[in-house]
Amino acid sequence: MSRIEPLPMRLRAPAQGFPKGWYRVADAGEVLPDALLPVSWLNDQFIVFRAADGQAQVADAFCPHMGAHLASHDGCLRNGRIVCPFHKWEFDAAGGALAHIPYSALPPGEVGLKMHATRELDGMVLMWYHPHGGTPEFEPFETPLSRNQDGWVLYGVKEWITTCPMRDMLENLFDGPHIVYLHNSGGAPVLKSIARTPYGMRVDYDQDPSQTDAGVTGFRSDFTGITLNAQIFEGTAFTTQFYNTFTPIDDERFVLHSRLHIKDSGSAEINEAIGKAFTDRFMFEVEQDLKVLDYKRHLVKPRLCAGDGPIHQYRKYAAEFFVD
């Protein structure tokens, strides 16, 4: 039996560009002092680096002088300045302003690197994106881990490249019946509340612990726009946190990146047992989802029935972040 090939995205989802929001562009540990990290996201290329004060920064990868990629050849970060490999123009790493031209005292008017608002959170570097260059309209959700590093253990990081229509990945969280009929769960979680927040939306669920492998009693999802999703799972003797991020590579693919932290139980053996149970189940369910989502079409008017979950409510929320 031949493998299905996904249709091009233009045939599976309306072309509305990428949503405004905060996107993970690197792990914090990848961004080293005095180094440029080249990355490719959102149909574009960027450099991620640290200014002299250690703050993570993101800028367009191309020199505004003649278009050289700043991380190509011997382009570098030196003494707080980004040095272009082509003509050795230097730009201030903190703000992107032109600092020095080695062969001219007359810069061509106002020129500098295009910088992007950046935040460092939960071991990730986040970049603000707006299709028309707008400034940040909200801040990313700060998890309990963000506010207090003590008492949390990073168990694992998982990553998938998916061809799912981007808006349908998070919509999947509001589709209760698929949890039973695709994932073979004993029962779907019970939606308690949906509330708007300054960063986006919070959704709370109750769960019958007898219907889950790990004895979950409830969980909460905090959505930062539709590009970040923090999930806190509570059980009878544990707390875990997933921070899931969704960053488009291009029009066809995006990366689902998930970081699992465990509230430290004080026992390495218990932490390992909890982490393994959650990671194994999470990976199994994500990979089950992708067997369907990677090939699906986004239906503008799905034929929903009673019991399908608050999908229209989620869609109304998600539409706010598509500017075009």
Summary of the structure (lengths in Angstrom):
residues: 324
radius of gyration: 21.8
end to end distance: 40.0
largest distance: 73.1
contacts: 961
relative contact order: 0.16
helix: 19%
strand: 35%
